[in-house]
Amino acid sequence: MRYRKIPDETVRRLPVYLRGIRLLSNQGHDSICSRSLADFLGINAWQIRKDLSYFGEMGKPGVGYCVEKLERRISKVLNLESGHNVVLVGVGNLGSAVLTFAGFGQYGFNIVSAFDSDPKKIGRKKGLIIVEDVAKLAAIKKKNVDLGIIAVPAESAQHIAEELVAAGVRGILNFAPVNITLPRKIKLITIDIAMELARLPYYLPSTGSRNNKSDGAKDSAVSAVSARSI
């Protein structure tokens, strides 16, 4: 069953719910109310109830949600039940970290191939995967791969994305800092780490504010010393 009318922001939160629910299950919880789940995840309870309402009635008044049932339902909605084979293109610093990241397994993702254009990397083993020549990328058609991860320089990303689509990949996670254009039927998610980091300073006190606080602390210290001296 497909849920095509679900807002993207709701889909974005579903893996957060799934991770929290699994943690609660490991802690021995059989059921949980939306308020307790909200406190555990740091998300408003009304938002959780609204998001989960897209998939039918899952909670019971006075009881809450069955943790096991909710985990199964969200996994089904996210299409994670049968697992997915993934290919990585770009085995530089970022790509190498992605390749050895252990967290993919909990969502059923299995990186089956990794490719690069650097002769020094081709043929070498990274984790459990031997890096292959990117010129042979079309070979993934034989491995039932439907998801791809791009960790190449910006100037190569568009071409690599097109190659992945030609090889049968239907969803791409792109780490290259560039806009990629693909057919609408292909789902593309771009994560520009530097751009995400650039959002953070907005929420920090300005340099002037920090200096003022520092100056205020110095003034307080001087006053305290003066008071002790009197």
QUIFENKA-V967726 format. One record per pair of residues at least 6 apart in sequence whose ideal C-beta (glycine too) atoms are under 7 Angstrom apart, sorted by the first residue. I is the first residue (numbers start at 1). J is the second residue. D is the distance in whole Angstrom. If there is no record, write none. Layout:
i & j & d
I & J & D
I & J & D
//
This chain:
i & j & d
3 & 54 & 6
3 & 55 & 7
3 & 77 & 6
6 & 54 & 5
10 & 51 & 5
10 & 54 & 6
13 & 51 & 6
14 & 74 & 5
14 & 77 & 6
14 & 78 & 6
15 & 78 & 7
16 & 41 & 6
17 & 74 & 6
18 & 71 & 7
18 & 74 & 5
18 & 75 & 7
20 & 37 & 7
20 & 40 & 6
20 & 41 & 5
21 & 67 & 6
21 & 70 & 6
21 & 71 & 5
22 & 71 & 6
24 & 32 & 6
24 & 40 & 7
24 & 67 & 6
25 & 67 & 5
25 & 68 & 7
25 & 71 & 6
29 & 67 & 5
30 & 67 & 6
31 & 63 & 6
31 & 64 & 5
31 & 65 & 6
31 & 66 & 5
31 & 67 & 6
32 & 64 & 5
32 & 65 & 6
32 & 67 & 6
33 & 64 & 4
34 & 45 & 4
34 & 48 & 5
34 & 49 & 5
34 & 59 & 7
34 & 64 & 7
35 & 45 & 5
37 & 48 & 6
38 & 44 & 6
38 & 45 & 4
38 & 48 & 6
52 & 58 & 6
55 & 73 & 6
55 & 77 & 6
58 & 65 & 6
58 & 69 & 7
58 & 70 & 6
58 & 73 & 6
59 & 65 & 5
75 & 81 & 5
80 & 107 & 6
80 & 108 & 5
83 & 108 & 4
83 & 110 & 6
84 & 108 & 6
84 & 109 & 6
84 & 146 & 6
84 & 147 & 5
85 & 110 & 5
85 & 112 & 5
85 & 143 & 6
85 & 144 & 6
85 & 145 & 5
85 & 146 & 7
86 & 109 & 5
86 & 110 & 6
86 & 111 & 5
86 & 112 & 7
86 & 145 & 7
86 & 147 & 5
86 & 148 & 7
86 & 149 & 6
87 & 112 & 7
87 & 113 & 5
87 & 140 & 5
87 & 145 & 5
87 & 148 & 5
87 & 169 & 7
88 & 95 & 6
88 & 98 & 6
88 & 99 & 6
88 & 111 & 6
88 & 114 & 4
88 & 149 & 5
88 & 151 & 7
89 & 115 & 5
89 & 134 & 6
89 & 137 & 7
89 & 148 & 7
89 & 150 & 5
89 & 151 & 7
89 & 152 & 6
89 & 160 & 5
90 & 116 & 6
90 & 150 & 6
90 & 151 & 4
90 & 152 & 4
91 & 99 & 6
91 & 114 & 5
91 & 116 & 4
91 & 121 & 5
91 & 126 & 6
91 & 131 & 5
92 & 151 & 7
94 & 151 & 5
94 & 175 & 6
95 & 151 & 4
96 & 126 & 6
98 & 149 & 6
98 & 151 & 6
99 & 111 & 6
99 & 114 & 6
99 & 126 & 5
99 & 127 & 5
99 & 129 & 6
100 & 126 & 7
100 & 127 & 5
104 & 111 & 7
111 & 129 & 6
112 & 143 & 5
112 & 145 & 6
113 & 129 & 7
113 & 132 & 6
113 & 140 & 6
113 & 143 & 6
114 & 126 & 6
114 & 129 & 5
114 & 131 & 5
114 & 132 & 7
115 & 131 & 7
115 & 132 & 5
115 & 133 & 7
115 & 134 & 4
115 & 137 & 6
116 & 122 & 6
116 & 131 & 5
116 & 134 & 6
117 & 134 & 5
121 & 131 & 5
122 & 131 & 6
122 & 132 & 7
122 & 133 & 5
123 & 130 & 7
123 & 131 & 7
124 & 131 & 5
137 & 163 & 5
137 & 167 & 6
138 & 167 & 5
140 & 167 & 5
141 & 167 & 5
141 & 168 & 5
145 & 168 & 7
145 & 169 & 6
146 & 169 & 6
146 & 170 & 5
146 & 171 & 7
147 & 169 & 6
147 & 171 & 5
148 & 164 & 4
148 & 169 & 4
148 & 172 & 5
149 & 173 & 5
150 & 157 & 6
150 & 160 & 6
150 & 161 & 6
150 & 172 & 6
150 & 174 & 5
150 & 175 & 6
150 & 176 & 6
151 & 175 & 5
152 & 160 & 6
152 & 176 & 6
153 & 176 & 7
154 & 176 & 5
154 & 177 & 5
154 & 178 & 4
157 & 174 & 6
157 & 176 & 4
157 & 178 & 5
157 & 180 & 6
158 & 180 & 5
161 & 172 & 6
161 & 174 & 7
161 & 180 & 5
161 & 182 & 6
164 & 172 & 6
165 & 182 & 6
165 & 186 & 6
170 & 186 & 6
170 & 187 & 7
171 & 187 & 4
172 & 186 & 7
172 & 188 & 5
173 & 189 & 5
173 & 191 & 7
174 & 180 & 6
174 & 188 & 6
174 & 189 & 7
174 & 190 & 4
175 & 191 & 6
177 & 192 & 5
177 & 194 & 7
177 & 195 & 7
180 & 188 & 6
180 & 190 & 7
182 & 188 & 6
//
